[in-house]
Amino acid sequence: MGRLFGTDGVRGVANADLTAELALGLSVAAAHVLAEAGTFEGHRATAVVGRDPRASGEFLEAAVVAGLASAGVDVLRVGVLPTPAVAYLTGALGADLGVMLSASHNAMPDNGIKFFARGGHKLADELEDRIESVYEEHRTGAPWDRPTGSGVGRVSDYTEGFEKYVSHLIGVLPNRLDGLKIVLDEAHGAAAYVSPEAFARAGAEIVTIGAEPDGLNINDGCGSTHLGLLKAAVVEHGADLGIAHDGDADRCLAVDGNGAEIDGDQILAVLALAMREAGQLRENTVVGTVMSNLGFKLAMEGEGIQVVQTGVGDRYVLESMKEHGYALGGEQSGHVIILDHATTGDGTLTGLLLAARVAATQKSLAELAGVMQRLPQVLINVPDVDRSRVSTSAELAAAVSDAERELGTTGRVLLRPSGTEPLVRVMVEAADIEQARAVAGRLADVVKSALG
């Protein structure tokens, strides 16, 4: 069996790849791994379980709850809430673990299971490997150690979770949003009720789209992966800005008053300056990834702020932040982590803080985001090549060196072998889009000849 856990939990087509049986078994295994310390200490282990509105989340939630309770874990079922809300409640309620059912920005037929450890933290690889190992051991025949009688877990609905999370978000804001008109695109997802409530309570006049989840329409032509509706709505309503989430609301992208996209790099730049001004940007450092736009790095350096880059994936951003004590990090895709207030990317919190900066400075979002200039990026996927030789091919290394000399300090080259397919991604940034295209095209040809 291949590794079940990917970069963000276990994910696949619901009822095909991700079945009720798998969800139940993984939950029992997670209970044995993540709640065992609580059991040894003599208290009842507790889990927080939430989900996004996908139809498949209903039966998967039932399977997860059954698995946890059968392993002796008391379950607090919080219903439809964003991933960061489940993470927050896991920590705030002192639970031994948390479980979120969501496939984030994926299409409706997919779903996923994400586990959180105590404190609401994402699992390290070693914990995921232990859960898989325990699951596989019992899947192939070893019996579970099952409690009986009063030892089985009890299940209850924790309806206070919505209010507790919204109150947390409002408590983080440095100032109110009075006077701002904001369009919110909720992707018919997990934040469809939480996010409008939080923005309205903070004083903003809101217009909502994508806020009528029916279990089948999540991410369907809306949300952070489809910004067209939000751009049009911002212009139509004369709003100051727009905020878009994905299905589980751990991402935030924005649209300025002119209908122009504001990506995760630009949001990071705005928040970095705001946090430095407030004395909250520890080590005067912000964490990005190797895919962060070079314009972001140049802008931060121009402001005297250091940029640390990690591999692609918010988990690697988070690892760097926790290891070195940094307060802010994120990705171009809109995963923004404010570690003083969240253990994972929180799209609603990010949007609130971005809007708060607009309100506090009385500047438009376009003006604030203008602190950085996005350099043109060209990405070419080169299929059917030996991705394992990217770092060892002398021909490819020479071509990259030539390209880097041509681009100088205002451009860069990044070659990334795919983690799942026989292809190599060629990314080139340059001040001029035509130069970026030309350099990327030449490099793609070399990748084909050298690795084909």
C-alpha angles and dihedrals in degrees: 000000000000121000109290097202117078129184091296111027128288112324138172146114106320115246091010109055096004106046132176089249092055092046092050094047095047090049092053090048091048090051091054093048104036102031099040094096090055091051092050090052089059101246130112111268115233133204132193113216124191138159145189119248098267112135090234090057089074096065094034090053089052090052093048093048091048092050095049095045092047088056091054098261120137110228128216105197109203098178124211108005135134121272092250089052091056090047091049094048092048088060099036093051095044092240121170093228143355131216127201123189109206143112091211111212094358122115120275099264090064126077137171146197121228122184127206126200125219112308091030095277126152115252123262116235091255092058092048089050091051091051090050091048093051091045093050093046092057095037088062096052116289108127121240119244096243124193119222137197113006090357095077118098123260123226126216137164113246099206092170090072094089094054094041092054096044090049089051091053093049091047091058096055115106092206142001127268098228113151096026123116110205133182114212122201107195097181088231082279146123096304096052092114104020098054099050089046093052096046093046092048089051090059104260124136103234138200115191131206128171089028101122106084116187098173093259106058102060112139089355104152092323143076130051094327094053110039098167096096092047093050091051093046094051091054093042094052096038090237125174092230145337131231124205128193132187126234097285095029099235088124133065129191123171143208123212125225091272093056094254120143119251108200132203094270091055092046089051090051093052093047093045091059092045093050093046089052089052093047092246102113099098116212086004085267138130123193122225135157135254087264094059110120113263087231088066093053093046092048093050092047088051088055092048094252120135120230120209115196126207136178118289113283134070091245090066091047089052093047091055092047093051094044095052102028097246118163104208135041143137153137138271088248091069103263100139120176121200098185098194090064107023139033093212140021109302116194096188093049091047092051092048093051092046091052090045089057090052090050095045096048097036086223125129118254089243090058093047093047089049088081085091132040114214110228115219113266125201119194123190123182112212109200133200097030134123100263092185091072098057092104097040105045110108091196091055093045091054092050091050091050091051091049093049091051090051094050096045119183095332097063143035145193128227126184115191125181111218115251094219110021136054093253141101124221116222114200123182128180125192139157088247120053094212091054090049091052093048095049093045091050093051092048092048089054091052091049089054094049097040100041103024 
